[in-house]
């Protein structure tokens, strides 16, 4: 799934890429609890958006979603 809605729509000042990515992940996770959506979520980003991500924070977010 591509991360969309930031560039040309000028939404990046309202919903930064990092937050958009988190919303996508959470939406997938919650939808998958009800019914299996697909076997994996693959996110595609433009290289310049990827470079701007706080990848350590994103890893921490993903780790916090794992069941204990």
Secondary structure, DSSP 8 states (H G I E B T S, - for coil): -B--SSSTT--TTTS-HHHHHHHHHHHHHHHHHHS---S----B--HHHHHHS-HHHHHHHHHHTS--
